[in-house]
Amino acid sequence: MLYEIRNLDASIFENMLVSDASEEQLELETEVVDKYVSKFYLKNKQMHFIKGTLLKLIAKALTRLPIRSQRFKLPKTEVQKYAGDLEGWFEFWKLFKKIHEDTGIDNEEKIQYFIQSTKAGSRAHKCYQKKIIR
């Protein structure tokens, strides 16, 4: 924007020279433009200061906002029943791992999910019955 102001001023100054403006008029024009440019710099500096201050305040306010953990009721992921054999372990663990690592589910619930995810009578189910997993 200042570039445009300088170009306009140069154009006006040229027209004043061509129209035989007096030295006093040329000096007055230069003084007025210099004052305007000084005001422009000052206001521009103030604007950037205010903008920076506002950004800092907004950032500070955002860091103070409480983080709410929103729990949505998602459709149930059907974890396949695990029989305790090695072949089925990787598929079972791939799905059950999400439950295991979810910090929003307490350990008792995780155990219930585990029991529900094992085939009755399987080695995995017997581990719970023998109180190995508790």
N, CA, C and O atoms as CSV, one atom per row, in Angstrom:
chain,resi,resn,atom,element,x,y,z
A,1,MET,N,N,0.822,-1.196,0.000
A,1,MET,CA,C,0.000,0.000,0.000
A,1,MET,C,C,0.867,1.262,0.000
A,1,MET,O,O,0.556,2.238,-0.682
A,2,LEU,N,N,1.941,1.229,0.761
A,2,LEU,CA,C,2.835,2.377,0.802
A,2,LEU,C,C,3.458,2.615,-0.572
A,2,LEU,O,O,3.668,3.760,-0.973
A,3,TYR,N,N,3.747,1.551,-1.278
A,3,TYR,CA,C,4.292,1.660,-2.625
A,3,TYR,C,C,3.327,2.441,-3.528
A,3,TYR,O,O,3.747,3.294,-4.310
A,4,GLU,N,N,2.037,2.136,-3.408
A,4,GLU,CA,C,1.027,2.838,-4.206
A,4,GLU,C,C,0.965,4.320,-3.829
A,4,GLU,O,O,0.829,5.186,-4.693
A,5,ILE,N,N,1.067,4.597,-2.533
A,5,ILE,CA,C,1.055,5.995,-2.066
A,5,ILE,C,C,2.245,6.750,-2.643
A,5,ILE,O,O,2.106,7.876,-3.120
A,6,ARG,N,N,3.424,6.116,-2.597
A,6,ARG,CA,C,4.624,6.764,-3.133
A,6,ARG,C,C,4.485,7.030,-4.635
A,6,ARG,O,O,4.891,8.089,-5.114
A,7,ASN,N,N,3.916,6.078,-5.376
A,7,ASN,CA,C,3.713,6.272,-6.819
A,7,ASN,C,C,2.745,7.418,-7.101
A,7,ASN,O,O,2.981,8.241,-7.986
A,8,LEU,N,N,1.653,7.462,-6.338
A,8,LEU,CA,C,0.690,8.551,-6.522
A,8,LEU,C,C,1.325,9.903,-6.193
A,8,LEU,O,O,1.103,10.888,-6.898
A,9,ASP,N,N,2.105,9.943,-5.131
A,9,ASP,CA,C,2.764,11.184,-4.746
A,9,ASP,C,C,3.736,11.643,-5.832
A,9,ASP,O,O,3.797,12.829,-6.158
A,10,ALA,N,N,4.493,10.703,-6.388
A,10,ALA,CA,C,5.427,11.047,-7.462
A,10,ALA,C,C,4.681,11.604,-8.672
A,10,ALA,O,O,5.130,12.558,-9.308
A,11,SER,N,N,3.547,11.001,-8.977
A,11,SER,CA,C,2.727,11.467,-10.104
A,11,SER,C,C,2.186,12.876,-9.837
A,11,SER,O,O,2.217,13.742,-10.712
A,12,ILE,N,N,1.696,13.086,-8.625
A,12,ILE,CA,C,1.190,14.424,-8.259
A,12,ILE,C,C,2.318,15.448,-8.304
A,12,ILE,O,O,2.132,16.557,-8.805
A,13,PHE,N,N,3.485,15.081,-7.784
A,13,PHE,CA,C,4.625,15.993,-7.756
A,13,PHE,C,C,5.056,16.365,-9.180
A,13,PHE,O,O,5.365,17.522,-9.463
A,14,GLU,N,N,5.071,15.361,-10.076
A,14,GLU,CA,C,5.409,15.640,-11.479
A,14,GLU,C,C,4.421,16.618,-12.104
A,14,GLU,O,O,4.815,17.561,-12.791
A,15,ASN,N,N,3.127,16.380,-11.856
A,15,ASN,CA,C,2.100,17.286,-12.395
A,15,ASN,C,C,2.262,18.701,-11.837
A,15,ASN,O,O,2.034,19.684,-12.541
A,16,MET,N,N,2.655,18.793,-10.568
A,16,MET,CA,C,2.864,20.118,-9.978
A,16,MET,C,C,4.050,20.815,-10.635
A,16,MET,O,O,4.018,22.024,-10.864
A,17,LEU,N,N,5.107,20.041,-10.939
A,17,LEU,CA,C,6.281,20.621,-11.599
A,17,LEU,C,C,5.935,21.102,-13.006
A,17,LEU,O,O,6.356,22.176,-13.434
A,18,VAL,N,N,5.161,20.281,-13.712
A,18,VAL,CA,C,4.762,20.630,-15.076
A,18,VAL,C,C,3.866,21.864,-15.068
A,18,VAL,O,O,3.938,22.694,-15.974
A,19,SER,N,N,3.036,21.980,-14.061
A,19,SER,CA,C,2.098,23.118,-14.011
A,19,SER,C,C,2.728,24.346,-13.345
A,19,SER,O,O,2.024,25.283,-12.970
A,20,ASP,N,N,4.042,24.335,-13.203
A,20,ASP,CA,C,4.774,25.470,-12.638
A,20,ASP,C,C,4.295,25.854,-11.239
A,20,ASP,O,O,4.053,27.027,-10.954
A,21,ALA,N,N,4.163,24.840,-10.365
A,21,ALA,CA,C,3.787,25.129,-8.976
A,21,ALA,C,C,4.957,25.839,-8.309
A,21,ALA,O,O,6.118,25.639,-8.666
A,22,SER,N,N,4.626,26.660,-7.348
A,22,SER,CA,C,5.682,27.401,-6.646
A,22,SER,C,C,6.443,26.462,-5.721
A,22,SER,O,O,6.006,25.354,-5.411
A,23,GLU,N,N,7.622,26.965,-5.288
A,23,GLU,CA,C,8.445,26.184,-4.372
A,23,GLU,C,C,7.721,25.943,-3.062
A,23,GLU,O,O,7.860,24.880,-2.458
A,24,GLU,N,N,6.958,26.915,-2.626
A,24,GLU,CA,C,6.184,26.780,-1.389
A,24,GLU,C,C,5.147,25.661,-1.510
A,24,GLU,O,O,4.960,24.874,-0.582
A,25,GLN,N,N,4.479,25.599,-2.658
A,25,GLN,CA,C,3.477,24.548,-2.872
A,25,GLN,C,C,4.135,23.158,-2.901
A,25,GLN,O,O,3.601,22.193,-2.355
A,26,LEU,N,N,5.295,23.083,-3.544
A,26,LEU,CA,C,6.013,21.807,-3.597
A,26,LEU,C,C,6.480,21.373,-2.206
A,26,LEU,O,O,6.391,20.197,-1.852
A,27,GLU,N,N,6.979,22.333,-1.423
A,27,GLU,CA,C,7.400,22.025,-0.056
A,27,GLU,C,C,6.223,21.589,0.797
A,27,GLU,O,O,6.335,20.644,1.578
A,28,LEU,N,N,5.090,22.275,0.651
A,28,LEU,CA,C,3.897,21.931,1.407
A,28,LEU,C,C,3.435,20.509,1.061
A,28,LEU,O,O,3.085,19.718,1.937
A,29,GLU,N,N,3.447,20.211,-0.248
A,29,GLU,CA,C,3.057,18.869,-0.691
A,29,GLU,C,C,3.984,17.822,-0.084
A,29,GLU,O,O,3.516,16.781,0.377
A,30,THR,N,N,5.279,18.079,-0.077
A,30,THR,CA,C,6.248,17.145,0.476
A,30,THR,C,C,6.023,16.955,1.978
A,30,THR,O,O,6.078,15.830,2.475
A,31,GLU,N,N,5.772,18.039,2.695
A,31,GLU,CA,C,5.520,17.959,4.136
A,31,GLU,C,C,4.257,17.154,4.439
A,31,GLU,O,O,4.240,16.322,5.347
A,32,VAL,N,N,3.198,17.415,3.664
A,32,VAL,CA,C,1.931,16.701,3.872
A,32,VAL,C,C,2.118,15.207,3.625
A,32,VAL,O,O,1.634,14.376,4.394
A,33,VAL,N,N,2.823,14.876,2.549
A,33,VAL,CA,C,3.059,13.466,2.226
A,33,VAL,C,C,3.920,12.814,3.310
A,33,VAL,O,O,3.637,11.693,3.735
A,34,ASP,N,N,4.975,13.516,3.763
A,34,ASP,CA,C,5.836,12.964,4.811
A,34,ASP,C,C,5.052,12.696,6.095
A,34,ASP,O,O,5.248,11.665,6.739
A,35,LYS,N,N,4.168,13.618,6.468
A,35,LYS,CA,C,3.332,13.429,7.662
A,35,LYS,C,C,2.411,12.210,7.473
A,35,LYS,O,O,2.244,11.387,8.374
A,36,TYR,N,N,1.823,12.125,6.272
A,36,TYR,CA,C,0.916,11.009,5.993
A,36,TYR,C,C,1.657,9.679,6.050
A,36,TYR,O,O,1.154,8.710,6.617
A,37,VAL,N,N,2.863,9.631,5.458
A,37,VAL,CA,C,3.664,8.400,5.467
A,37,VAL,C,C,4.054,8.045,6.900
A,37,VAL,O,O,4.030,6.871,7.269
A,38,SER,N,N,4.412,9.040,7.713
A,38,SER,CA,C,4.752,8.788,9.120
A,38,SER,C,C,3.557,8.198,9.863
A,38,SER,O,O,3.699,7.242,10.625
A,39,LYS,N,N,2.370,8.784,9.631
A,39,LYS,CA,C,1.156,8.256,10.259
A,39,LYS,C,C,0.880,6.828,9.787
A,39,LYS,O,O,0.489,5.960,10.569
A,40,PHE,N,N,1.092,6.608,8.491
A,40,PHE,CA,C,0.874,5.271,7.932
A,40,PHE,C,C,1.771,4.251,8.626
A,40,PHE,O,O,1.296,3.196,9.047
A,41,TYR,N,N,3.077,4.559,8.752
A,41,TYR,CA,C,4.014,3.655,9.424
A,41,TYR,C,C,3.587,3.402,10.867
A,41,TYR,O,O,3.595,2.264,11.337
A,42,LEU,N,N,3.215,4.472,11.563
A,42,LEU,CA,C,2.811,4.350,12.961
A,42,LEU,C,C,1.584,3.452,13.088
A,42,LEU,O,O,1.564,2.540,13.914
A,43,LYS,N,N,0.565,3.705,12.276
A,43,LYS,CA,C,-0.670,2.913,12.344
A,43,LYS,C,C,-0.412,1.466,11.931
A,43,LYS,O,O,-0.990,0.539,12.499
A,44,ASN,N,N,0.451,1.281,10.950
A,44,ASN,CA,C,0.794,-0.063,10.510
A,44,ASN,C,C,1.503,-0.830,11.632
A,44,ASN,O,O,1.227,-2.007,11.864
A,45,LYS,N,N,2.412,-0.150,12.317
A,45,LYS,CA,C,3.133,-0.757,13.432
A,45,LYS,C,C,2.170,-1.095,14.568
A,45,LYS,O,O,2.254,-2.169,15.163
A,46,GLN,N,N,1.247,-0.164,14.868
A,46,GLN,CA,C,0.249,-0.411,15.914
A,46,GLN,C,C,-0.647,-1.595,15.549
A,46,GLN,O,O,-0.975,-2.422,16.400
A,47,MET,N,N,-1.038,-1.668,14.277
A,47,MET,CA,C,-1.896,-2.756,13.828
A,47,MET,C,C,-1.190,-4.106,14.003
A,47,MET,O,O,-1.794,-5.069,14.475
A,48,HIS,N,N,0.083,-4.171,13.622
A,48,HIS,CA,C,0.822,-5.428,13.761
A,48,HIS,C,C,1.013,-5.795,15.234
A,48,HIS,O,O,0.976,-6.971,15.594
A,49,PHE,N,N,1.218,-4.787,16.081
A,49,PHE,CA,C,1.355,-5.047,17.519
A,49,PHE,C,C,0.047,-5.607,18.077
A,49,PHE,O,O,0.046,-6.593,18.813
A,50,ILE,N,N,-1.057,-4.969,17.719
A,50,ILE,CA,C,-2.371,-5.419,18.203
A,50,ILE,C,C,-2.671,-6.822,17.677
A,50,ILE,O,O,-3.167,-7.674,18.414
A,51,LYS,N,N,-2.372,-7.052,16.422
A,51,LYS,CA,C,-2.610,-8.363,15.822
A,51,LYS,C,C,-1.797,-9.437,16.557
A,51,LYS,O,O,-2.317,-10.502,16.889
A,52,GLY,N,N,-0.529,-9.146,16.803
A,52,GLY,CA,C,0.328,-10.092,17.527
A,52,GLY,C,C,-0.166,-10.339,18.933
A,52,GLY,O,O,-0.172,-11.476,19.407
A,53,THR,N,N,-0.587,-9.261,19.613
A,53,THR,CA,C,-1.105,-9.390,20.971
A,53,THR,C,C,-2.375,-10.236,20.980
A,53,THR,O,O,-2.545,-11.105,21.835
A,54,LEU,N,N,-3.260,-9.977,20.026
A,54,LEU,CA,C,-4.497,-10.757,19.949
A,54,LEU,C,C,-4.216,-12.231,19.694
A,54,LEU,O,O,-4.832,-13.103,20.307
A,55,LEU,N,N,-3.283,-12.505,18.788
A,55,LEU,CA,C,-2.941,-13.895,18.509
A,55,LEU,C,C,-2.386,-14.591,19.751
A,55,LEU,O,O,-2.707,-15.751,20.010
A,56,LYS,N,N,-1.556,-13.887,20.516
A,56,LYS,CA,C,-1.008,-14.462,21.746
A,56,LYS,C,C,-2.114,-14.719,22.758
A,56,LYS,O,O,-2.134,-15.760,23.414
A,57,LEU,N,N,-3.042,-13.760,22.886
A,57,LEU,CA,C,-4.149,-13.929,23.827
A,57,LEU,C,C,-5.054,-15.096,23.424
A,57,LEU,O,O,-5.495,-15.873,24.272
A,58,ILE,N,N,-5.320,-15.207,22.144
A,58,ILE,CA,C,-6.161,-16.312,21.665
A,58,ILE,C,C,-5.467,-17.648,21.927
A,58,ILE,O,O,-6.094,-18.598,22.397
A,59,ALA,N,N,-4.169,-17.713,21.622
A,59,ALA,CA,C,-3.422,-18.953,21.854
A,59,ALA,C,C,-3.423,-19.309,23.339
A,59,ALA,O,O,-3.585,-20.474,23.702
A,60,LYS,N,N,-3.245,-18.310,24.191
A,60,LYS,CA,C,-3.238,-18.539,25.633
A,60,LYS,C,C,-4.604,-19.024,26.108
A,60,LYS,O,O,-4.699,-19.939,26.926
A,61,ALA,N,N,-5.662,-18.400,25.585
A,61,ALA,CA,C,-7.018,-18.794,25.959
A,61,ALA,C,C,-7.316,-20.217,25.506
A,61,ALA,O,O,-7.965,-20.979,26.222
A,62,LEU,N,N,-6.844,-20.571,24.323
A,62,LEU,CA,C,-7.101,-21.918,23.815
A,62,LEU,C,C,-6.384,-22.980,24.645
A,62,LEU,O,O,-6.896,-24.086,24.820
A,63,THR,N,N,-5.206,-22.645,25.153
A,63,THR,CA,C,-4.484,-23.626,25.968
A,63,THR,C,C,-5.137,-23.815,27.328
A,63,THR,O,O,-4.915,-24.831,27.986
A,64,ARG,N,N,-5.935,-22.853,27.754
A,64,ARG,CA,C,-6.607,-22.962,29.057
A,64,ARG,C,C,-7.972,-23.635,28.974
A,64,ARG,O,O,-8.575,-23.946,30.001
A,65,LEU,N,N,-8.459,-23.861,27.759
A,65,LEU,CA,C,-9.755,-24.514,27.616
A,65,LEU,C,C,-9.658,-25.951,28.096
A,65,LEU,O,O,-8.687,-26.646,27.800
A,66,PRO,N,N,-10.651,-26.389,28.825
A,66,PRO,CA,C,-10.609,-27.788,29.264
A,66,PRO,C,C,-10.781,-28.715,28.062
A,66,PRO,O,O,-11.571,-28.449,27.156
A,67,ILE,N,N,-10.037,-29.781,28.081
A,67,ILE,CA,C,-10.135,-30.753,27.004
A,67,ILE,C,C,-11.191,-31.765,27.417
A,67,ILE,O,O,-11.059,-32.461,28.423
A,68,ARG,N,N,-12.225,-31.823,26.622
A,68,ARG,CA,C,-13.312,-32.760,26.922
A,68,ARG,C,C,-13.118,-34.011,26.089
A,68,ARG,O,O,-12.933,-33.956,24.873
A,69,SER,N,N,-13.166,-35.113,26.762
A,69,SER,CA,C,-13.076,-36.383,26.066
A,69,SER,C,C,-14.498,-36.809,25.731
A,69,SER,O,O,-15.267,-37.210,26.605
A,70,GLN,N,N,-14.820,-36.718,24.488
A,70,GLN,CA,C,-16.166,-37.065,24.022
A,70,GLN,C,C,-16.175,-38.544,23.678
A,70,GLN,O,O,-15.415,-38.998,22.822
A,71,ARG,N,N,-17.021,-39.274,24.334
A,71,ARG,CA,C,-17.157,-40.699,24.037
A,71,ARG,C,C,-18.432,-40.898,23.230
A,71,ARG,O,O,-19.529,-40.583,23.690
A,72,PHE,N,N,-18.278,-41.408,22.061
A,72,PHE,CA,C,-19.415,-41.678,21.203
A,72,PHE,C,C,-19.751,-43.158,21.276
A,72,PHE,O,O,-18.872,-44.007,21.423
A,73,LYS,N,N,-20.994,-43.438,21.174
A,73,LYS,CA,C,-21.427,-44.821,21.148
A,73,LYS,C,C,-21.248,-45.332,19.720
A,73,LYS,O,O,-22.046,-45.028,18.833
A,74,LEU,N,N,-20.213,-46.095,19.518
A,74,LEU,CA,C,-19.914,-46.632,18.200
A,74,LEU,C,C,-20.544,-48.014,18.057
A,74,LEU,O,O,-20.773,-48.712,19.045
A,75,PRO,N,N,-20.817,-48.390,16.828
A,75,PRO,CA,C,-21.334,-49.748,16.651
A,75,PRO,C,C,-20.288,-50.750,17.122
A,75,PRO,O,O,-19.084,-50.526,16.994
A,76,LYS,N,N,-20.765,-51.838,17.660
A,76,LYS,CA,C,-19.842,-52.827,18.209
A,76,LYS,C,C,-19.011,-53.466,17.101
A,76,LYS,O,O,-19.523,-53.859,16.053
A,77,THR,N,N,-17.704,-53.554,17.374
A,77,THR,CA,C,-16.830,-54.300,16.491
A,77,THR,C,C,-16.905,-55.737,16.980
A,77,THR,O,O,-16.634,-56.021,18.146
A,78,GLU,N,N,-17.258,-56.599,16.122
A,78,GLU,CA,C,-17.404,-58.000,16.506
A,78,GLU,C,C,-16.023,-58.638,16.562
A,78,GLU,O,O,-15.392,-58.875,15.532
A,79,VAL,N,N,-15.568,-58.908,17.764
A,79,VAL,CA,C,-14.290,-59.584,17.935
A,79,VAL,C,C,-14.567,-61.067,17.800
A,79,VAL,O,O,-15.435,-61.619,18.475
A,80,GLN,N,N,-13.818,-61.698,16.918
A,80,GLN,CA,C,-14.055,-63.131,16.716
A,80,GLN,C,C,-13.717,-63.887,17.990
A,80,GLN,O,O,-12.830,-63.496,18.750
A,81,LYS,N,N,-14.423,-64.950,18.203
A,81,LYS,CA,C,-14.188,-65.775,19.396
A,81,LYS,C,C,-12.839,-66.470,19.244
A,81,LYS,O,O,-12.571,-67.150,18.253
A,82,TYR,N,N,-12.013,-66.281,20.243
A,82,TYR,CA,C,-10.673,-66.854,20.211
A,82,TYR,C,C,-10.682,-68.191,20.934
A,82,TYR,O,O,-11.159,-68.303,22.063
A,83,ALA,N,N,-10.144,-69.201,20.261
A,83,ALA,CA,C,-10.157,-70.555,20.815
A,83,ALA,C,C,-8.881,-70.881,21.578
A,83,ALA,O,O,-8.808,-71.913,22.246
A,84,GLY,N,N,-7.877,-70.019,21.487
A,84,GLY,CA,C,-6.632,-70.274,22.199
A,84,GLY,C,C,-5.551,-70.871,21.324
A,84,GLY,O,O,-4.456,-71.161,21.807
A,85,ASP,N,N,-5.833,-71.060,20.048
A,85,ASP,CA,C,-4.829,-71.642,19.158
A,85,ASP,C,C,-3.960,-70.555,18.534
A,85,ASP,O,O,-4.361,-69.394,18.466
A,86,LEU,N,N,-2.788,-70.933,18.085
A,86,LEU,CA,C,-1.825,-69.987,17.531
A,86,LEU,C,C,-2.300,-69.380,16.225
A,86,LEU,O,O,-2.035,-68.207,15.964
A,87,GLU,N,N,-3.003,-70.155,15.391
A,87,GLU,CA,C,-3.455,-69.658,14.097
A,87,GLU,C,C,-4.414,-68.465,14.244
A,87,GLU,O,O,-4.365,-67.531,13.443
A,88,GLY,N,N,-5.257,-68.493,15.235
A,88,GLY,CA,C,-6.259,-67.441,15.397
A,88,GLY,C,C,-5.786,-66.245,16.213
A,88,GLY,O,O,-6.476,-65.230,16.301
A,89,TRP,N,N,-4.593,-66.373,16.815
A,89,TRP,CA,C,-4.116,-65.340,17.728
A,89,TRP,C,C,-3.958,-63.973,17.064
A,89,TRP,O,O,-4.435,-62.974,17.603
A,90,PHE,N,N,-3.310,-63.908,15.927
A,90,PHE,CA,C,-3.023,-62.612,15.303
A,90,PHE,C,C,-4.290,-61.876,14.898
A,90,PHE,O,O,-4.393,-60.664,15.088
A,91,GLU,N,N,-5.254,-62.598,14.342
A,91,GLU,CA,C,-6.524,-61.965,13.983
A,91,GLU,C,C,-7.248,-61.474,15.229
A,91,GLU,O,O,-7.778,-60.363,15.259
A,92,PHE,N,N,-7.263,-62.326,16.266
A,92,PHE,CA,C,-7.915,-61.949,17.521
A,92,PHE,C,C,-7.244,-60.722,18.133
A,92,PHE,O,O,-7.918,-59.768,18.523
A,93,TRP,N,N,-5.910,-60.753,18.213
A,93,TRP,CA,C,-5.187,-59.667,18.878
A,93,TRP,C,C,-5.312,-58.349,18.111
A,93,TRP,O,O,-5.353,-57.278,18.717
A,94,LYS,N,N,-5.374,-58.428,16.790
A,94,LYS,CA,C,-5.513,-57.224,15.974
A,94,LYS,C,C,-6.782,-56.449,16.387
A,94,LYS,O,O,-6.768,-55.219,16.432
A,95,LEU,N,N,-7.848,-57.154,16.679
A,95,LEU,CA,C,-9.089,-56.494,17.094
A,95,LEU,C,C,-9.114,-56.220,18.596
A,95,LEU,O,O,-9.528,-55.143,19.024
A,96,PHE,N,N,-8.673,-57.188,19.393
A,96,PHE,CA,C,-8.749,-57.029,20.849
A,96,PHE,C,C,-7.750,-56.000,21.367
A,96,PHE,O,O,-7.962,-55.420,22.432
A,97,LYS,N,N,-6.674,-55.768,20.637
A,97,LYS,CA,C,-5.642,-54.803,21.047
A,97,LYS,C,C,-6.236,-53.404,21.229
A,97,LYS,O,O,-5.810,-52.663,22.116
A,98,LYS,N,N,-7.214,-53.039,20.398
A,98,LYS,CA,C,-7.864,-51.734,20.516
A,98,LYS,C,C,-8.569,-51.599,21.859
A,98,LYS,O,O,-8.541,-50.536,22.480
A,99,ILE,N,N,-9.194,-52.668,22.296
A,99,ILE,CA,C,-9.852,-52.665,23.605
A,99,ILE,C,C,-8.797,-52.598,24.697
A,99,ILE,O,O,-8.921,-51.825,25.647
A,100,HIS,N,N,-7.762,-53.411,24.558
A,100,HIS,CA,C,-6.698,-53.482,25.561
A,100,HIS,C,C,-6.002,-52.129,25.780
A,100,HIS,O,O,-5.671,-51.783,26.914
A,101,GLU,N,N,-5.779,-51.362,24.699
A,101,GLU,CA,C,-5.044,-50.097,24.796
A,101,GLU,C,C,-5.930,-48.886,25.065
A,101,GLU,O,O,-5.424,-47.784,25.277
A,102,ASP,N,N,-7.236,-49.079,25.059
A,102,ASP,CA,C,-8.158,-47.960,25.288
A,102,ASP,C,C,-8.143,-47.582,26.761
A,102,ASP,O,O,-8.589,-48.354,27.610
A,103,THR,N,N,-7.626,-46.383,27.066
A,103,THR,CA,C,-7.532,-45.935,28.464
A,103,THR,C,C,-8.890,-45.528,29.031
A,103,THR,O,O,-9.029,-45.338,30.239
A,104,GLY,N,N,-9.881,-45.395,28.170
A,104,GLY,CA,C,-11.221,-45.033,28.634
A,104,GLY,C,C,-12.019,-46.222,29.132
A,104,GLY,O,O,-13.117,-46.051,29.661
A,105,ILE,N,N,-11.487,-47.415,28.972
A,105,ILE,CA,C,-12.156,-48.625,29.445
A,105,ILE,C,C,-11.388,-49.142,30.654
A,105,ILE,O,O,-10.180,-49.368,30.579
A,106,ASP,N,N,-12.093,-49.329,31.770
A,106,ASP,CA,C,-11.373,-49.815,32.954
A,106,ASP,C,C,-11.064,-51.306,32.816
A,106,ASP,O,O,-11.636,-51.996,31.972
A,107,ASN,N,N,-10.163,-51.783,33.647
A,107,ASN,CA,C,-9.651,-53.156,33.527
A,107,ASN,C,C,-10.737,-54.216,33.687
A,107,ASN,O,O,-10.707,-55.242,33.007
A,108,GLU,N,N,-11.702,-53.971,34.588
A,108,GLU,CA,C,-12.776,-54.952,34.778
A,108,GLU,C,C,-13.585,-55.140,33.488
A,108,GLU,O,O,-13.962,-56.257,33.133
A,109,GLU,N,N,-13.843,-54.026,32.800
A,109,GLU,CA,C,-14.570,-54.114,31.534
A,109,GLU,C,C,-13.738,-54.856,30.488
A,109,GLU,O,O,-14.266,-55.652,29.710
A,110,LYS,N,N,-12.439,-54.586,30.480
A,110,LYS,CA,C,-11.566,-55.257,29.524
A,110,LYS,C,C,-11.602,-56.769,29.736
A,110,LYS,O,O,-11.621,-57.538,28.775
A,111,ILE,N,N,-11.612,-57.188,31.005
A,111,ILE,CA,C,-11.679,-58.617,31.307
A,111,ILE,C,C,-12.999,-59.194,30.816
A,111,ILE,O,O,-13.038,-60.300,30.277
A,112,GLN,N,N,-14.086,-58.437,31.006
A,112,GLN,CA,C,-15.384,-58.901,30.516
A,112,GLN,C,C,-15.379,-59.043,28.995
A,112,GLN,O,O,-15.901,-60.017,28.453
A,113,TYR,N,N,-14.781,-58.060,28.309
A,113,TYR,CA,C,-14.651,-58.169,26.852
A,113,TYR,C,C,-13.838,-59.411,26.476
A,113,TYR,O,O,-14.170,-60.128,25.532
A,114,PHE,N,N,-12.768,-59.648,27.239
A,114,PHE,CA,C,-11.925,-60.807,26.956
A,114,PHE,C,C,-12.709,-62.107,27.114
A,114,PHE,O,O,-12.638,-62.992,26.262
A,115,ILE,N,N,-13.461,-62.214,28.218
A,115,ILE,CA,C,-14.259,-63.420,28.471
A,115,ILE,C,C,-15.258,-63.634,27.340
A,115,ILE,O,O,-15.430,-64.750,26.849
A,116,GLN,N,N,-15.920,-62.536,26.931
A,116,GLN,CA,C,-16.908,-62.633,25.862
A,116,GLN,C,C,-16.256,-62.987,24.521
A,116,GLN,O,O,-16.918,-63.510,23.624
A,117,SER,N,N,-14.974,-62.705,24.390
A,117,SER,CA,C,-14.282,-62.921,23.119
A,117,SER,C,C,-13.599,-64.278,23.024
A,117,SER,O,O,-12.993,-64.602,22.002
A,118,THR,N,N,-13.692,-65.058,24.068
A,118,THR,CA,C,-13.072,-66.378,24.027
A,118,THR,C,C,-14.147,-67.454,23.948
A,118,THR,O,O,-15.244,-67.305,24.486
A,119,LYS,N,N,-13.809,-68.520,23.276
A,119,LYS,CA,C,-14.755,-69.639,23.155
A,119,LYS,C,C,-14.804,-70.382,24.480
A,119,LYS,O,O,-13.775,-70.664,25.096
A,120,ALA,N,N,-16.004,-70.687,24.898
A,120,ALA,CA,C,-16.158,-71.453,26.136
A,120,ALA,C,C,-15.439,-72.782,25.994
A,120,ALA,O,O,-15.557,-73.463,24.975
A,121,GLY,N,N,-14.697,-73.139,27.022
A,121,GLY,CA,C,-13.977,-74.403,27.001
A,121,GLY,C,C,-12.605,-74.308,26.371
A,121,GLY,O,O,-11.835,-75.267,26.435
A,122,SER,N,N,-12.268,-73.149,25.749
A,122,SER,CA,C,-10.953,-73.005,25.126
A,122,SER,C,C,-9.895,-72.754,26.187
A,122,SER,O,O,-10.217,-72.417,27.326
A,123,ARG,N,N,-8.618,-72.921,25.806
A,123,ARG,CA,C,-7.529,-72.661,26.756
A,123,ARG,C,C,-7.561,-71.221,27.242
A,123,ARG,O,O,-7.307,-70.962,28.418
A,124,ALA,N,N,-7.869,-70.277,26.353
A,124,ALA,CA,C,-7.923,-68.860,26.731
A,124,ALA,C,C,-9.012,-68.628,27.769
A,124,ALA,O,O,-8.814,-67.871,28.719
A,125,HIS,N,N,-10.148,-69.268,27.596
A,125,HIS,CA,C,-11.262,-69.101,28.527
A,125,HIS,C,C,-10.929,-69.761,29.874
A,125,HIS,O,O,-11.302,-69.256,30.933
A,126,LYS,N,N,-10.236,-70.877,29.815
A,126,LYS,CA,C,-9.861,-71.589,31.048
A,126,LYS,C,C,-8.861,-70.788,31.866
A,126,LYS,O,O,-8.833,-70.904,33.091
A,127,CYS,N,N,-8.023,-69.961,31.197
A,127,CYS,CA,C,-7.069,-69.105,31.929
A,127,CYS,C,C,-7.815,-68.172,32.862
A,127,CYS,O,O,-7.394,-67.937,33.995
A,128,TYR,N,N,-8.906,-67.652,32.383
A,128,TYR,CA,C,-9.702,-66.763,33.239
A,128,TYR,C,C,-10.336,-67.555,34.367
A,128,TYR,O,O,-10.317,-67.127,35.521
A,129,GLN,N,N,-10.900,-68.715,34.032
A,129,GLN,CA,C,-11.571,-69.523,35.050
A,129,GLN,C,C,-10.611,-69.959,36.149
A,129,GLN,O,O,-11.001,-70.101,37.308
A,130,LYS,N,N,-9.351,-70.168,35.775
A,130,LYS,CA,C,-8.353,-70.595,36.773
A,130,LYS,C,C,-7.752,-69.384,37.501
A,130,LYS,O,O,-6.815,-69.517,38.289
A,131,LYS,N,N,-8.305,-68.221,37.223
A,131,LYS,CA,C,-7.892,-66.967,37.874
A,131,LYS,C,C,-6.446,-66.572,37.558
A,131,LYS,O,O,-5.786,-65.905,38.354
A,132,ILE,N,N,-5.976,-66.986,36.405
A,132,ILE,CA,C,-4.642,-66.591,35.973
A,132,ILE,C,C,-4.649,-65.134,35.522
A,132,ILE,O,O,-3.679,-64.414,35.756
A,133,ILE,N,N,-5.722,-64.691,34.884
A,133,ILE,CA,C,-5.778,-63.352,34.290
A,133,ILE,C,C,-6.280,-62.306,35.277
A,133,ILE,O,O,-6.144,-61.116,34.995
A,134,ARG,N,N,-6.831,-62.667,36.372
A,134,ARG,CA,C,-7.389,-61.673,37.282
A,134,ARG,C,C,-6.290,-60.972,37.973
A,134,ARG,O,O,-6.540,-60.087,38.792
